[in-house]
Amino acid sequence: MERRFGLMQATALNMTNMIGIGPFITIPLLMSALGGPQAMLGWLVALIIVVCDGMVWSELGAALPGSGGSFGYLRQGYGPATLGRLMGFLFVWQFVLSGPLEIASGYIGFSQYLGYIWKGISKQQAMLVVTIVGLVNVALLYRRIKSIATITVTLWIGTILTVIIVVVTGVLHFDRRVAFDFPPGAFNFSLGFLLGLGAAARIGVYDYLGYYDVCYIGDEVDNPGRVIPRSILLSTVAVAVIYVAVNFSIIGIVPWRDFVPAADHPQSNFVVSIFMERIYGSTIATIFTAMILWTAFGSVFALLLGYSRVPYAAAKDGYFFKMFAKLHPTQGFPYVSLVVLGILSILAGFVSLGTVIDALITTRILVQFIGQIGAVTLLRRHAPDMPRPYRMWLYPLPSLVALLGWIFIFATTPPLVIAFGLGALVLGIVCFGIWSWRGKTWPFAAASQPQSS
C-alpha cells in the first residue's frame, strides 16, 4: 500500500467522518433525551470522553501504525499468541456488526433528508434510496488510494461549506430566548436526569465517532507517528467547536418544542431544512438540503474507506478468513472486504435510526473502547522501550476518565440494548472457542503463531 495520506488528508478524513450527517439527524434525538436544551450537557460529557479516548488512540496509532487500527492494538497489547487472539477475534466479530451499522446510519440520514425534497417518500422508496447510495459508495471506493485521497478532500470541502452556512445563518438570526427556553425543572438531579444525560451523551458520542478513522488506514499514512496524533487532536477540537455552533444555531431559530419529542414530529427527520426554510424560504432550503445530502455521502464514503481495511488486516495476519486478505491485482486495495462490508451496510440501512445508534455504540464499548484502554496500559508495562512518537499526556489520567465515561454510557443504555451487546459478546466468545478448537490453537494448544482459517 502507498503512504499518500498527509496531515491535511488525514484530518479531512476524520472530520468528514465525524461531521457527516450526524449533527443534522441527531439534534431532535438529543433534545428529546432530556426534554430541552439542557441536553447540550450530553455534548460536553461526550466531548470529555472522546478527547481522553483520542489520546489512547493517538498513542496506539503512532506506535503501531498499520491497517486495521484497533485490531492490531488489541492483538499486540494482550499478546498475539494468547489472549490477543481472543481480543482480535472479538474485535473483528463486533466490527462486522457495528461497522455496517455506523455506515448505515449515514444512509438512513440521507434518505430522511431526501424526504424534504421527495415529498411523501414511502418506507419502500427510502429502502431503495439506501440501496442505490450504498452501491454508488462501493463503486467510488473501488479504486486505488491516490484518487481516493483527492475525493476525500473534495467531499470535506463540501462538508465544511455546509456547516459554515448553517453557523453564519444562526449567528445572524440567533434568538437567545428561543435557544435557552428551558422547561421547568430542567436541571433537577434525579435518576431520570442521569439516564437522560446518558442517552444524550450516547448520541453525542455517536456524532463524534470517526475521530480515529485515520488509524484504520495506518499503512497508507505518511509519517504516521506525527500525522495520526495531530489529525486526531485537530479534528476533535475543530468538530467540537463546529457542533456547538451548529446546535445553538438551529435551536436559536427553530424552537426545540417544534421537534421534541422526535417521534411525534415528522419534520424532525429534516430539521435543518426546516431551519433554512424559515429564514430563506423553501427554494433555498431545497438547495441547502442537497448540500446536506452531499455531506451525508461524504461521511459514509470516509467510513467505508476506513472500515474496509479492518477485516483485511485481520485476515492478513491469520485472524480472519483468508479471502479478506486479497488485494486488487492492479489497484492495490482490499476489494473483498470493501464489497462485503458495503453489502452489509446496505442491509443494515433497512433498520430504524434509533436502533442503529444504540446497537453500534453498545457493541463497541466493551471490546474496542474499553479493550484499547487495557491495551495501552499493558503495553506501557510490558513494552516500556517500544518507540512511542506520541505519549499520552498526564498518563494514566486520560485513560481512566475515558474508562469511567464508557462505563457510564453503557450502564445508562436501555436494558434490551445492553442485552444485545452482551449477547453478541458471548456469542463471539463461543465462536472463538469453536474456531480455536478446530484449528488447535490457543487456548486448546500451546501458544503458536496465528493460523489462517
N, C-alpha and C positions, 0 to 999 in steps of 0.2 A: 504494500500500500504506500502511496505517496503522501509525504507530510506537507500539505498545502494550506492548512488552516492556521493563519496567524492570529494575533490578538483581536483584530477587527472582526474577522470572520467568526472566531470562536465566541466573542461577545454577542455578535449578531445572531448566531445560532441559539445561544442561551436565551437572549431577550425575545426572539421571535417565538420560541417555545413557551416562555413564561407569560408573555402578554397574550398573544394569540386571541382566542375568543373568550378566554376565561373571565376577565372582569366585566365583559359585556353580557354574559349569560348568567353570572352568579350574583349580581347585585341584588335582585329580588330575593334569591335564596338566602343571602347573607342577612338582609334586613329582616326577613321572616324568622331567622333563628332566634333573635332576641326581641322582635316586635318593635323595631325602631332604629334610629341612627346610632344608638349606643352599641349596636352590633359591630361598629367600627373597631371596638376593642378587640374583636376577633382578628382583625388585620394586624394589630400590634402584637398579640400573642403569637400569631403565625410568623411574623417578621423576626421576632426574637428566636424562635425555633430554627428557622431556615438560615439565619445568619450564623448561629452557632453550628448548625449541621453543615453549613457550607465550609466551615473551617475543617471539619472532618473530611469532607470530600476533597478539599484542596490539598491537604497533607497526603492523603492516599493517592490522589490523581497525579501529583507532582512526583511522588516517589515510585509509583508503579504505573507509568503511562502505557496504555495498551487498549485495544478494542475490548469492549465488554464491561468496562467500568467496575461496578460492584462485584461482578463475578470474580475478577482477578483479585480484588481486595479481600474478599471473604476467603477465598482459597488460600492465599498467602498468609493471611492473619491467623487462621485456625489450623494451618498445616495441610499442604496439598495432598498428602498421602493418608491422612486420618480424618479428623473432624472437618477439615476444609473440604473434603469430598462431599460430606453431607451438606454443609452450608452452601457450597457451589451448586449442588444439585437443587436444593430448595430454592435458591435464588432464581435459577432458570425456570423452575417449576412455577413459582409465583409470578415470574415475569411474563410467562406465556399467558397468564390470566390478566395481570394488571396492565401490562404494556398495551395490548389492544384496547382495553377499557379506556385508558387515557387518550389514545388516538381517537377512539370512537366518540368521546365527549366533544371533540372538535367537529366531527362530522354531524353530531346531533345539533350543536350550536349553529353550524352552517345552515342546516335545514330549518331551524327555528327562525333565524333572521331572514331567510328567504321567504318565510311566511308573511313578512311585511310587504314584499313586492308581489309575491304569488298569493293573492288573497284566497282564503278558503282552502289552502293546501290540505289534503287529507293525510291520514297516517300512512296509507299505502304509497302515496306520492312522495311523502317525506322519506320513506324507506328507499324508494327509487333514487332520490337525490343522494342519499348516503352512499348507495352503491356506485353511482356514477362518479362522485367526488373521490371515493376511495380508489377506484380504478385509475382515474387520472393521476392521483398521487403516486401510485405504484409506477405508472408509466414514466412520470417525470424523474423518478429516482432510479430508474433502470438505466444508469449510465455511470461514467467514471467520476471520481470526486472533484476533478478540476472544474468541470462545468457546474457541478452542484454547489461549489463554494460561491460562484457568481450568482446562481439562482437564489441562494440563501440571503446574500446581501440585498438583492433586488426586493425580495419579499419583506425583508427587515425594514427597508426604506418605506414601503407601503404601510407597514405596521406603525412606524413612528409617526408618519404623516397623519394617519387616522387618529392616533392618540392626541397629537398636537391640536387638531381641530376640535376635539371634544374639550380639552382643557381650556383652550382660548375662548371657546363659546361659553364655557362655565364661568370663567373669570369675568367676562364682560356682562353676564346676566345673573351672577350669583346673588341669591337672597338668603342671608343667614337665618332669617326667621323660618324659612322653609327647611333649610338644611338641619337646623338644630331644634326642630319641633319634637322634643322628647315627650313620650307618653308618661302619664302619672306612674310613679314608682319605677322609673326606668333603671335605676341603679340600686334597687333594693336587693341586697345579697341574700340568696336562698339556694336551695338545691336546684330549683328550676332555672335560676340565673346561671348557675355553674354549668348545667347541662346545655343551656343555650349558648353560653360562651364557648363550650367545647365544639358545638355544632358550627358556630361562626368561625372558630379557629380552623376547623377541618376544611371548611370552604376556602378560607384564606390560604391554607397550605396547598390546596389543590391549585389555586391561581398562581402560586409561586413555583409550583413544580416545573422543573426544567432548568433551575439554576446550575445544575450539574450535567446538563446534556452533553457538553463537550467531553466529559470523561468517557463517554461511550465510544468515542472515535479517537482515543488517545494515540493510536498508531498513525493517525492522519493529521496530527497537530505538530506544527513546527515549534521547536524549543518548548516542549510541554512543561518543564519544570518552572518556567516563567509564565507561559501563556495560560495554563489551566487555572492556577490560583487567582491570577489577576482578572481573568474573564469571569470567574465565579463571583468575585467581590464586586467588580464593576456592574455586572448585570443585576445582581441582587439589590445594590444600592439604587441604581437607576430605576429599576422597576418598582421598588418600594415608593419612591417619590411619585412616579407616574400613577401608581394605583391610588394613592391618597388623593392626588389631584383629580383623577377620573371619577372616583366615587363621590367626592364632595361636589364636583361639577354637576353631576347628574342629580343627586338628591337636593342640590341647591336650586334646582329648577323644576323638577318633577317631584311633587310631594310623595314621600315614601308610602303614605296611606293609599296612593293610587295603584300600587302594585304589591301590597302586603295584606294578607298572605299571598304568596305567589300562585298557589294552587287555585285561588278564587279569581285571579285576574289574568285572562288570556294574553293581554298586552305585555305581561311581564316577559314573554318569550323574546320580545324585541324592544326592551325598554329604552335603549339608546336611540333607536329610530324614532320613538315617541318623543324623546328629549329633543332631537333635531327638528322634528315636525312642529313642536310648539314654538320654536324660535324662528325657523326659516320657512316653514310650510312643507307640504308633502313632496314637492318636486325635489328640493334639496335633500330632504330626508331619504328619499329613494336613492339618490346618488350616493349619499353617505352610507346607506345600507350596503351598497355594492362594495364600498371600501372596507366595511366590516367583514364582508364575505371574503375579501382578499386577505384580511388579517387572519381570519379563521383558517384559510387554506395554508397560509404561511406557517401557522402553528403545527398543523398535522404533518406538513412537509418536514419540518425540523424534527418532530417526534419520530416519524417513521425512519428518517435518515439515521438518527442515533440508535434507536432501539433495534433496528435490523442487524446491527453489529454484535448484539449480545449473544444470541444463540450461535452465531458464527464463532465467536471467541471461545465459547464453552465447547463446541464440537471440535474445534481445532486442538484443544488441549485434552480431548478424550472424556469430556464430561457430558456430552450430548450426542445425538445421532450424527454419524459421520457425514451424511448428506448435507447437513447445515454448514459444514466446513468448506464447501465448494465456493471458489471464486469464479466470476465470469471469465471465460478463457481469453477474452480480448480487452474487456473494460476494467477488470480487476476490482469488482465489488461482490459482496456475498449475496448473490441473486436468489438462492433458495430461501434463505432467511427472510429476505425482503418480501418475496411473494407470499410466503406462509403467513407472516405477521400482517401483511396487507390484507389478506383474505379474512383472517380472524378479526381484524379491526372493523371491517365492513359488517360482519355478522354481529359484533358487539354493539354496533351503532343502531341496532334494532331495539335496544333496551332503553328504558327511561333515563334521563339525565341524573336525577337524584340517586337512583340505584347505582349508576355507573360511578359517580363520585365517591359515595360511601364505600363501595366494594373495592375500588382501586386503592384508596388510602389505607383501608384496613389490611388488605393483603400485603402491602409493602412494609408496614411499620415493623412487624416482628422480625422478619428475616433481613430485609435490606437496611432500613434506617438504624434500628437498634443493633442489628448484627454488625454493621460497619463501625459503630462506636466501640463495640468489643474488639473488632479487628485492629483499629488504630491503637488501642490500649495494649493489646497483645504484641503488636509489632514494636511498640516502644520498649516493652520489657524484654522480648526475646531477640530482637534485632536492633539493638541500640546504635550499631555502626552503619546501618543502612543509609545510603545517601538520601537526604531529605532536602530538596531545593526549597521547600516551604515547610516551616514548622508552625503548628497551631499556636496562636497567641494565648498566653495565660493558661497553657495546658495544666491540669485537665478540666478547668472550669467550663469552657465552652461545650465540651463533650458531655459533661454532667447536666448542664442546662438543657441541651438537646435531648438527652435521655429522659429527663423529667417531663419535657414538653411532649414527646412522643407517647409516653405513658398516659399523660393527661388526655390527649386526643383519643387514644384507644379506649380508655376507661369511660369516656363520655359518649362513645358511639352507641347507637341503638343495639339492644341485645341480639336481635336477629343477624345484624351485620357482623357483630363480634363472633357469633356462632359460625357464620360463613367463613370468616378469616381463620378461626381456629380449626374448623373442619378441613379447609383447604390445606392448612399446615400439616395436620395429622395424616391426611391422605397422601401428601407429598412424602412424609417420612415413611409411610408404608410402601409406597412405590420405590423409594430409595432402597429400602430393605430388600425388596424382591429383586431389583436391578443389581444390587451388590451381591446378593446370594447367587444369582445366576452367573455373574461374572467372576465369582470367587475373589472379590476384592474386599477391602476394609468395610465393615468390621468382621467379615466372615473369612478373612485370610490375613496373613501377615502383611504389614504395610508394604505397598508396592507402588510402582508408577501407575498413574491413571490409565485405564484401557478404554478404547473406543467401543461404543455399542454396536 
